[in-house]
């Protein structure tokens, strides 16, 4: 009789676990990813072993989460496309990656990729169409393309994750359209347990753009938005965490209404075409834990740095903790009211 009762209790516990999913969720987020250039054809920059080593040093960390996010800086397209033209050729960068390289993202453990940025249109409509096809065939979630992939909902272990991505660029879901952004996030929240928002936002170029000003930021006469303000718009509309990228350097982290914000995660795996000098070579990894309602529990900054020459660059774990020191300093300067403490070991704990 006792054995029968124990079996029933164990069965009930199993069924309850399946029905309700996990109580604690883990998320890993990184910044810009550009895996190798196959354009121009006469000056390709492809990695050794066809990219198989790109995430080798950081793979264990990337695979350690329920959801792993990155920003896809460029398009998957084997050939052709319409290269972007710019008024200033010196400031014109077109990123086209071999389609087969998507397997490296899958192998590394990525679930979600933002395609909302200033490089998603580098090869016109052929580049966008190919990228959508390649990501879908690989089973990767993505969002950020206007009218094509404005959001994504993904279920894993009984939890529904909604994903929305924004940028100020043509063809992307634009954060300047605040009413639409609010409505989209709210609609996705109604379909999801957790909503993740990505924002390609803020000025760029060089080490001197690391600070959060809480003001509108410009780059080459383009309005690149106000990261501090938009993160709050997103959370007020239903976002449970906000991951920023675009400035190519790490910025402060924040907590608003119990929800985590990373204003910029810099460059993570940028094989060529993007400077990695100085702070632009920092490749921070943020790992956070939340409850089922998306409320921040604790987290960790894991320091990594990019090394290698053009075509050979990749992120390596950094035992010196340079990213930890950088983000800790910036957070204490720019968001002194943040409701957590960053330890010298990178641990993020609530006050």
Secondary structure, DSSP 4 states (H G I P E B T S, - for coil): -HHHHHHHHHHHHHHHHHHH--SEEEEEEEEEEE--B--SGGG-B--GGGGTTTTTTTHHHHTTSSEEEEEE-SEE-SS-------SSGGG----EE-GGGHHHHHHHT--EEE--STTTTTTHHHHHHHHHHHHHHHT-EEE-BTTTBSEEEEEETTEEEEEEEEBSSTTB-BTT-HHHHHHHHHHHHHH-SEEEEEEE-S--SSGGG----SS--EETTEE---HHHHHHHHHHHT-SEEEEESSSSB--EEEETTEEEES-B-EEEE-SSS--SGGGGB--EEEEEEETT--EEEEEEE-EEEESSTTT-EEEE-TT-HHHHHHHHHHHHH-TT-SEEE-TTSEEEE-
